[in-house]
Amino acid sequence: MFHVEPFFDPATFTLTYVVYDPDSKDAVVIDSVLDYEPMSSAVSTGSVEQVAAFLEKNGLTLHWSLETHAHADHLTAAPWLKKRFGGRMAIGEGIREVQKVFKTVFDMPATFRTDGSQFDVLLEDGQVIEAGTLHIETIATPGHTPGCVSYHIGDAVFTGDALFIEDYGTGRCDFPKGSADALYTSVHDKLYALPDETRIFVGHDYQPGGRPMRAETTIGRSKRENVQLRAETTRTDFVALRDARDATLAAPRLLWQSVQVNIDAGRLPAEHENGVRYLRIPLNLRKPVDDDGTRRDARAS
């Protein structure tokens, strides 16, 4: 029987999981976090070092660092884990579409590859990978992004940003190529088809109302109580609710820093000749301005 050990990063409300077999010592890590402090624009490894300490304390062999998607709110620490413990890095094959979109957004160099080859393995819907005694099924769950996947392991499913604790709902769908209609299919038609007793381990917990952190719920409870998408919720109602909700949301605090690193499999930007690494941050992406800060549409009028 496998065990699940959650690690919560309060700065980004992210949950990282170590899934392991205590007998065989086989393990995978799902959605690791590399800490990033935007004021100083500095990375650090406090969060992932907690994961590392757990792996070492329990003598675990890390086979895979798995990503549910290219996160828009934190940097992945998968390269750090790979360098320290080995194993391979995998993500859904839909990452190619995400790379194509953001290569343009960030005006990345022509040499930036959009074939997903930065990752060790790109996973297809239904593909099963092995981690020693652990058997991991990939479930494509697009909607939040076109590249989202969930990981089905035994009686548990790790849903990333597709499905959250029932008192919060589902992931937002307003990122490029996101789709509330696709998310409805992913959750209602695919995840809700799993047995009601299936445990759900979510990618974030935003602790609505200030309640204590929760990492886990079940398919049955979500079907009955999810505030945005229950078993009886129609596609039309969900899409209308999700689109209206998304229209009120601000961009994630670390959107630009996270995405450009995560679509490159967690690699930090290359050093410049002065030995410093630089991130690309678009300025007024949707409302271009002139050199003096005047909006172009305002000047034209």
QUICORKA-V221250 format. One record per run of one state. SS is the DSSP state (a for helix, b for strand, c for the rest). FROM is the first residue (numbers start at 1). TO is the last residue. If there is no record, write none. Layout:
SS/FROM/TO  SS/FROM/TO
This chain:
c/1/1  b/2/9  c/10/13  b/14/21  c/22/25  b/26/30  c/31/33  b/34/37  c/38/41  b/42/44  c/45/45  a/46/57  c/58/60  b/61/66  c/67/74  b/75/75  c/76/77  a/78/85  c/86/87  b/88/92  c/93/94  a/95/105  c/106/120  b/121/123  c/124/127  b/128/131  c/132/133  b/134/140  c/141/148  b/149/153  c/154/155  b/156/160  c/161/162  b/163/163  c/164/169  b/170/170  c/171/179  a/180/193  c/194/198  b/199/202  c/203/203  b/204/204  c/205/207  a/208/210  c/211/215  b/216/218  a/219/225  c/226/234  a/235/246  c/247/254  a/255/262  c/263/270  b/271/271  c/272/276  b/277/277  c/278/288  b/289/289  c/290/294  b/295/295  a/296/300  c/301/301
